[in-house]
Amino acid sequence: MDKDVSAGSGITTVVGRLALALTLLAFGLGHTAVIDGVTAADAVSIAQYVGGIALFVAGLVALREGDFAGGTAFSVLGALWFTWAVTEGAGGNEAGLFLLLFALVALSLTLAGGDQLGQVMYGLFFVALLLMAIAEFAGNDGLTKVGGWFAVAGGAVAWYAATAALAHWPTVLPRRAAGRGVTATG
């Protein structure tokens, strides 16, 4: 394997990250209101079928292949996206609680380690969900829009991670020496 390409570049990971990317981009853009007439409700079908079913199936395949980190992430996120899609009519405290619990899952995935792009992707997703949960509890549309932008950023990172694995682009940041006079041993 090329030294610039990290682990997690198998086809199941690529499919899972593309499904997550599309769902996060649709979800985030729907909440930002940056595209005239596009709302979060427009992301429901993508969340149900791409984020829910496709991501869940990618998770099951990853688990079967022995990729327990990817399998767990994709299957749990698939179940959560599907649930979000079928309960989109919910609002207020119910939606806030769901988003908060969803954020805790994203936080667990962030802290679980893995490759750098995965941690950034899940970290941005965590921030998005946390901000949106707080916005639901507080009734703050401005905070929802900010959360939407974090979801868009997470979707962009997921898209890059999947595309990079397919195109053999770098997926890790190069390490730099700590300062002058520091040499590598080994």
C-alpha positions, 0 to 999 in steps of 0.5 A: 500500500502506498505510504500516502494512503491510509487504511480504510480505503477498501471499497466498502469504506469508499461506499460508506463514506460516499453515502455519508458524504451525500447525506451530510451535504444534503442535510447540511445544505438543507439546514443552511438555507443557502440554496433558495427553496431548499430545506432540510425536508428536501434531504429526507429521501436522501437520508432515508435511502442513501444515509439510512439503507445504503449506509446500513448495508455498507456497515453490515458488509464491513462487519462481515469483512472484519472491519469492525470500526467501519462496520459499527460506524456505518451500520449505526449511522445508517440506522440513525439516518433512517430514523431521522428520515421517518421522524422528520416531522418531529420538532422542538425538544423531541428533535433536540433530544434525538440530535443530542443522542445522534451527536453522542454517537458521532463523538464516540466515532470521533474519539474511537480513532481511525484515520485522520480524515475519518476523525475530522469527518466525525468531529465536524458531524458531532459539532453540527449535531450538537449545535442543531440540538442546542438550536432545537432546545432554544428555538434558535434558527441561526444556530441551526444554520451554523450547524448546517455549515458544519454538516456541509464541511463534514460531508465535504471531508467524507466526499474527499476521503472516499474520492481520495481512496479511489483516486489514490490521493493522499489521505494523511497529513505529512508529519513535520519535525518539532523544530530546528535540530530535531532529527529522525532516528531509525 
